[in-house]
Amino acid sequence: MPIFIKPREQVCRERAANDAVFYYDQFAQILVDNNNEEKDMQTKQDLIRLYRWIREYEDFAFKYHQDNFVQCDDIYLKKEDAQAFGGGNKIPRAPFLPVFEEIK
């Protein structure tokens, strides 16, 4: 029975997206709630800026995960393979950056 693993790039993209949601989803939800209540242009612009910044953060996190790649259970396509062959390593997270900080 073959064991399938995901390409490194796909794993890093998934980790970057998970990091962005983990760190910044709460900020986006606050702005969405404010936008629903106030419906002013400033809140909408802040929300757009935040989503643009999160996309840039995902690119930063992708590069971070590429440079610091660690094999964990999320590289296996099937969960059963991860349980059988995975080392149980904790999936690393890219560093948290304060919102709207310059991304290098």
N, CA and C atoms as an extended XYZ file, in Angstrom:
312
Properties=species:S:1:pos:R:3:atomname:S:1:resname:S:1:resid:I:1 pbc="F F F"
N         0.841       -1.173        0.000 N   MET     1
C         0.000        0.000        0.000 CA  MET     1
C         0.891        1.242        0.000 C   MET     1
N         0.715        2.113       -0.997 N   PRO     2
C         1.572        3.303       -1.086 CA  PRO     2
C         1.233        4.342       -0.022 C   PRO     2
N         2.247        5.071        0.319 N   ILE     3
C         2.084        6.167        1.278 CA  ILE     3
C         2.311        7.461        0.498 C   ILE     3
N         1.303        8.317        0.519 N   PHE     4
C         1.383        9.563       -0.227 CA  PHE     4
C         1.670       10.714        0.716 C   PHE     4
N         2.606       11.555        0.293 N   ILE     5
C         2.877       12.773        1.048 CA  ILE     5
C         2.630       13.972        0.136 C   ILE     5
N         2.332       15.084        0.760 N   LYS     6
C         2.062       16.309        0.007 CA  LYS     6
C         3.387       16.945       -0.400 C   LYS     6
N         3.375       17.687       -1.506 N   PRO     7
C         4.585       18.429       -1.882 CA  PRO     7
C         4.926       19.466       -0.809 C   PRO     7
N         6.185       19.722       -0.676 N   ARG     8
C         6.658       20.658        0.347 CA  ARG     8
C         5.998       22.035        0.198 C   ARG     8
N         5.854       22.508       -1.040 N   GLU     9
C         5.252       23.819       -1.272 CA  GLU     9
C         3.808       23.859       -0.775 C   GLU     9
N         3.060       22.793       -1.023 N   GLN    10
C         1.662       22.748       -0.575 CA  GLN    10
C         1.581       22.757        0.947 C   GLN    10
N         2.442       21.994        1.590 N   VAL    11
C         2.453       21.955        3.056 CA  VAL    11
C         2.776       23.337        3.619 C   VAL    11
N         3.760       24.005        3.032 N   CYS    12
C         4.131       25.343        3.513 CA  CYS    12
C         3.022       26.349        3.285 C   CYS    12
N         2.316       26.258        2.156 N   ARG    13
C         1.177       27.158        1.904 CA  ARG    13
C         0.061       26.920        2.928 C   ARG    13
N        -0.224       25.656        3.217 N   GLU    14
C        -1.263       25.341        4.198 CA  GLU    14
C        -0.872       25.844        5.588 C   GLU    14
N         0.380       25.666        5.949 N   ARG    15
C         0.841       26.146        7.257 CA  ARG    15
C         0.766       27.668        7.327 C   ARG    15
N         1.137       28.350        6.253 N   ALA    16
C         1.082       29.811        6.232 CA  ALA    16
C        -0.359       30.296        6.370 C   ALA    16
N        -1.279       29.656        5.667 N   ALA    17
C        -2.692       30.041        5.768 CA  ALA    17
C        -3.223       29.781        7.182 C   ALA    17
N        -2.832       28.670        7.770 N   ASN    18
C        -3.259       28.367        9.146 CA  ASN    18
C        -2.702       29.376       10.140 C   ASN    18
N        -1.461       29.793        9.938 N   ASP    19
C        -0.869       30.800       10.816 CA  ASP    19
C        -1.613       32.126       10.710 C   ASP    19
N        -1.940       32.518        9.488 N   ALA    20
C        -2.660       33.782        9.286 CA  ALA    20
C        -4.016       33.750        9.984 C   ALA    20
N        -4.724       32.642        9.864 N   VAL    21
C        -6.026       32.518       10.532 CA  VAL    21
C        -5.836       32.505       12.042 C   VAL    21
N        -4.859       31.757       12.522 N   PHE    22
C        -4.626       31.633       13.961 CA  PHE    22
C        -4.318       32.983       14.610 C   PHE    22
N        -3.455       33.762       13.970 N   TYR    23
C        -3.023       35.017       14.572 CA  TYR    23
C        -3.965       36.192       14.295 C   TYR    23
N        -4.517       36.275       13.089 N   TYR    24
C        -5.147       37.521       12.659 CA  TYR    24
C        -6.647       37.439       12.388 C   TYR    24
N        -7.235       36.258       12.493 N   ASP    25
C        -8.666       36.138       12.246 CA  ASP    25
C        -9.482       36.934       13.259 C   ASP    25
N        -9.006       36.981       14.493 N   GLN    26
C        -9.734       37.735       15.522 CA  GLN    26
C        -9.761       39.236       15.203 C   GLN    26
N        -8.657       39.763       14.659 N   PHE    27
C        -8.625       41.174       14.276 CA  PHE    27
C        -9.612       41.448       13.140 C   PHE    27
N        -9.632       40.552       12.170 N   ALA    28
C       -10.543       40.723       11.040 CA  ALA    28
C       -11.993       40.647       11.512 C   ALA    28
N       -12.280       39.745       12.433 N   GLN    29
C       -13.653       39.612       12.927 CA  GLN    29
C       -14.107       40.867       13.667 C   GLN    29
N       -13.217       41.473       14.409 N   ILE    30
C       -13.553       42.718       15.108 CA  ILE    30
C       -13.892       43.811       14.097 C   ILE    30
N       -13.080       43.921       13.041 N   LEU    31
C       -13.350       44.936       12.029 CA  LEU    31
C       -14.631       44.639       11.249 C   LEU    31
N       -14.905       43.377       10.988 N   VAL    32
C       -16.149       43.015       10.301 CA  VAL    32
C       -17.345       43.395       11.167 C   VAL    32
N       -17.263       43.095       12.451 N   ASP    33
C       -18.352       43.457       13.366 CA  ASP    33
C       -18.545       44.974       13.422 C   ASP    33
N       -17.433       45.707       13.500 N   ASN    34
C       -17.517       47.170       13.514 CA  ASN    34
C       -18.110       47.697       12.209 C   ASN    34
N       -17.710       47.084       11.104 N   ASN    35
C       -18.229       47.524        9.813 CA  ASN    35
C       -19.734       47.255        9.709 C   ASN    35
N       -20.173       46.140       10.252 N   ASN    36
C       -21.602       45.827       10.219 CA  ASN    36
C       -22.407       46.789       11.078 C   ASN    36
N       -21.813       47.253       12.161 N   GLU    37
C       -22.514       48.180       13.056 CA  GLU    37
C       -22.478       49.614       12.535 C   GLU    37
N       -21.313       50.075       12.156 N   GLU    38
C       -21.131       51.487       11.823 CA  GLU    38
C       -21.355       51.802       10.345 C   GLU    38
N       -20.961       50.882        9.479 N   LYS    39
C       -21.090       51.064        8.028 CA  LYS    39
C       -20.475       52.378        7.541 C   LYS    39
N       -19.328       52.722        8.086 N   ASP    40
C       -18.641       53.919        7.612 CA  ASP    40
C       -17.464       53.520        6.725 C   ASP    40
N       -17.016       54.468        5.946 N   MET    41
C       -15.969       54.195        4.969 CA  MET    41
C       -14.621       53.903        5.631 C   MET    41
N       -14.319       54.526        6.753 N   GLN    42
C       -13.031       54.320        7.425 CA  GLN    42
C       -12.886       52.870        7.897 C   GLN    42
N       -13.934       52.301        8.471 N   THR    43
C       -13.875       50.910        8.931 CA  THR    43
C       -13.710       49.965        7.750 C   THR    43
N       -14.392       50.244        6.668 N   LYS    44
C       -14.271       49.415        5.466 CA  LYS    44
C       -12.852       49.481        4.904 C   LYS    44
N       -12.262       50.658        4.895 N   GLN    45
C       -10.890       50.803        4.405 CA  GLN    45
C        -9.907       50.069        5.318 C   GLN    45
N       -10.128       50.148        6.632 N   ASP    46
C        -9.265       49.417        7.562 CA  ASP    46
C        -9.364       47.913        7.326 C   ASP    46
N       -10.552       47.435        7.045 N   LEU    47
C       -10.750       46.015        6.784 CA  LEU    47
C       -10.024       45.596        5.501 C   LEU    47
N       -10.110       46.406        4.482 N   ILE    48
C        -9.412       46.111        3.226 CA  ILE    48
C        -7.902       46.119        3.438 C   ILE    48
N        -7.399       47.107        4.192 N   ARG    49
C        -5.964       47.161        4.506 CA  ARG    49
C        -5.528       45.917        5.272 C   ARG    49
N        -6.363       45.490        6.227 N   LEU    50
C        -6.018       44.307        7.010 CA  LEU    50
C        -5.962       43.068        6.132 C   LEU    50
N        -6.939       42.871        5.257 N   TYR    51
C        -6.923       41.696        4.380 CA  TYR    51
C        -5.719       41.724        3.441 C   TYR    51
N        -5.353       42.881        2.949 N   ARG    52
C        -4.166       42.999        2.095 CA  ARG    52
C        -2.911       42.653        2.901 C   ARG    52
N        -2.846       43.156        4.133 N   TRP    53
C        -1.691       42.881        4.976 CA  TRP    53
C        -1.622       41.385        5.299 C   TRP    53
N        -2.757       40.747        5.543 N   ILE    54
C        -2.773       39.308        5.847 CA  ILE    54
C        -2.255       38.509        4.651 C   ILE    54
N        -2.601       38.906        3.443 N   ARG    55
C        -2.059       38.224        2.257 CA  ARG    55
C        -0.537       38.348        2.210 C   ARG    55
N        -0.033       39.528        2.542 N   GLU    56
C         1.423       39.703        2.589 CA  GLU    56
C         2.035       38.864        3.708 C   GLU    56
N         1.338       38.767        4.832 N   TYR    57
C         1.831       37.934        5.926 CA  TYR    57
C         1.886       36.468        5.490 C   TYR    57
N         0.888       36.011        4.742 N   GLU    58
C         0.899       34.627        4.268 CA  GLU    58
C         2.115       34.354        3.393 C   GLU    58
N         2.499       35.319        2.558 N   ASP    59
C         3.712       35.159        1.754 CA  ASP    59
C         4.951       35.093        2.646 C   ASP    59
N         4.989       35.945        3.668 N   PHE    60
C         6.094       35.921        4.624 CA  PHE    60
C         6.140       34.576        5.353 C   PHE    60
N         4.979       34.105        5.812 N   ALA    61
C         4.924       32.834        6.545 CA  ALA    61
C         5.298       31.667        5.642 C   ALA    61
N         4.899       31.721        4.374 N   PHE    62
C         5.274       30.670        3.430 CA  PHE    62
C         6.793       30.588        3.305 C   PHE    62
N         7.430       31.732        3.126 N   LYS    63
C         8.896       31.755        3.026 CA  LYS    63
C         9.533       31.257        4.319 C   LYS    63
N         8.968       31.636        5.457 N   TYR    64
C         9.479       31.181        6.741 CA  TYR    64
C         9.405       29.650        6.830 C   TYR    64
N         8.263       29.092        6.456 N   HIS    65
C         8.105       27.635        6.530 CA  HIS    65
C         8.987       26.914        5.509 C   HIS    65
N         9.198       27.529        4.358 N   GLN    66
C        10.110       26.932        3.375 CA  GLN    66
C        11.531       26.874        3.931 C   GLN    66
N        11.969       27.972        4.553 N   ASP    67
C        13.335       28.043        5.070 CA  ASP    67
C        13.529       27.191        6.320 C   ASP    67
N        12.473       26.976        7.089 N   ASN    68
C        12.559       26.245        8.355 CA  ASN    68
C        11.658       25.013        8.329 C   ASN    68
N        11.707       24.263        7.236 N   PHE    69
C        10.784       23.140        7.058 CA  PHE    69
C        11.067       22.024        8.064 C   PHE    69
N         9.984       21.557        8.691 N   VAL    70
C        10.054       20.443        9.634 CA  VAL    70
C         9.005       19.433        9.210 C   VAL    70
N         9.396       18.169        9.117 N   GLN    71
C         8.418       17.146        8.748 CA  GLN    71
C         7.538       16.847        9.945 C   GLN    71
N         6.238       17.010        9.738 N   CYS    72
C         5.249       16.739       10.779 CA  CYS    72
C         4.130       15.898       10.181 C   CYS    72
N         3.126       15.630       10.969 N   ASP    73
C         2.025       14.786       10.522 CA  ASP    73
C         1.240       15.385        9.366 C   ASP    73
N         1.315       16.691        9.162 N   ASP    74
C         0.523       17.314        8.103 CA  ASP    74
C         1.098       17.096        6.700 C   ASP    74
N         2.258       16.440        6.586 N   ILE    75
C         2.790       16.175        5.248 CA  ILE    75
C         2.128       14.958        4.614 C   ILE    75
N         1.526       14.092        5.394 N   TYR    76
C         0.900       12.887        4.868 CA  TYR    76
C        -0.496       13.201        4.350 C   TYR    76
N        -0.843       12.609        3.221 N   LEU    77
C        -2.140       12.840        2.623 CA  LEU    77
C        -3.260       12.195        3.444 C   LEU    77
N        -2.986       11.017        3.992 N   LYS    78
C        -3.989       10.312        4.801 CA  LYS    78
C        -3.617       10.400        6.279 C   LYS    78
N        -4.615       10.578        7.098 N   LYS    79
C        -4.387       10.658        8.549 CA  LYS    79
C        -3.846        9.332        9.099 C   LYS    79
N        -4.269        8.219        8.514 N   GLU    80
C        -3.790        6.908        8.994 CA  GLU    80
C        -2.278        6.780        8.802 C   GLU    80
N        -1.783        7.290        7.677 N   ASP    81
C        -0.338        7.253        7.428 CA  ASP    81
C         0.404        8.132        8.421 C   ASP    81
N        -0.180        9.255        8.747 N   ALA    82
C         0.453       10.158        9.711 CA  ALA    82
C         0.555        9.490       11.069 C   ALA    82
N        -0.477        8.752       11.449 N   GLN    83
C        -0.449        8.072       12.742 CA  GLN    83
C         0.561        6.934       12.743 C   GLN    83
N         0.683        6.248       11.618 N   ALA    84
C         1.592        5.106       11.547 CA  ALA    84
C         3.051        5.520       11.389 C   ALA    84
N         3.307        6.548       10.583 N   PHE    85
C         4.684        6.889       10.253 CA  PHE    85
C         5.138        8.240       10.777 C   PHE    85
N         4.213        9.071       11.192 N   GLY    86
C         4.564       10.410       11.653 CA  GLY    86
C         5.272       10.366       12.993 C   GLY    86
N         6.097       11.347       13.182 N   GLY    87
C         6.835       11.419       14.428 CA  GLY    87
C         6.072       12.126       15.526 C   GLY    87
N         4.912       12.670       15.194 N   GLY    88
C         4.139       13.394       16.194 CA  GLY    88
C         4.743       14.742       16.541 C   GLY    88
N         5.606       15.256       15.664 N   ASN    89
C         6.191       16.574       15.904 CA  ASN    89
C         5.109       17.636       15.896 C   ASN    89
N         5.291       18.634       16.713 N   LYS    90
C         4.357       19.749       16.738 CA  LYS    90
C         4.568       20.588       15.482 C   LYS    90
N         3.462       20.948       14.844 N   ILE    91
C         3.548       21.756       13.624 CA  ILE    91
C         4.003       23.156       14.018 C   ILE    91
N         5.111       23.616       13.439 N   PRO    92
C         5.630       24.929       13.831 CA  PRO    92
C         4.760       26.068       13.298 C   PRO    92
N         4.850       27.201       13.936 N   ARG    93
C         4.148       28.407       13.495 CA  ARG    93
C         5.178       29.468       13.118 C   ARG    93
N         4.806       30.242       12.119 N   ALA    94
C         5.634       31.396       11.751 CA  ALA    94
C         5.495       32.431       12.866 C   ALA    94
N         6.446       33.320       13.007 N   PRO    95
C         6.363       34.309       14.090 CA  PRO    95
C         5.189       35.268       13.905 C   PRO    95
N         4.656       35.698       15.024 N   PHE    96
C         3.583       36.694       15.032 CA  PHE    96
C         4.200       38.061       14.773 C   PHE    96
N         3.576       38.826       13.909 N   LEU    97
C         3.995       40.198       13.657 CA  LEU    97
C         2.846       41.109       14.067 C   LEU    97
N         3.131       42.189       14.758 N   PRO    98
C         2.049       43.129       15.071 CA  PRO    98
C         1.380       43.590       13.777 C   PRO    98
N         0.096       43.761       13.838 N   VAL    99
C        -0.678       44.114       12.650 CA  VAL    99
C        -0.143       45.395       12.033 C   VAL    99
N         0.009       45.383       10.727 N   PHE   100
C         0.491       46.493        9.916 CA  PHE   100
C         1.962       46.805       10.138 C   PHE   100
N         2.690       45.918       10.812 N   GLU   101
C         4.133       46.093       10.901 CA  GLU   101
C         4.727       45.809        9.522 C   GLU   101
N         5.844       46.406        9.247 N   GLU   102
C         6.515       46.198        7.960 CA  GLU   102
C         6.961       44.742        7.847 C   GLU   102
N         6.599       44.113        6.744 N   ILE   103
C         6.972       42.715        6.496 CA  ILE   103
C         8.186       42.709        5.593 C   ILE   103
N         9.234       42.006        6.023 N   LYS   104
C        10.479       41.959        5.246 CA  LYS   104
C        10.635       40.640        4.572 C   LYS   104
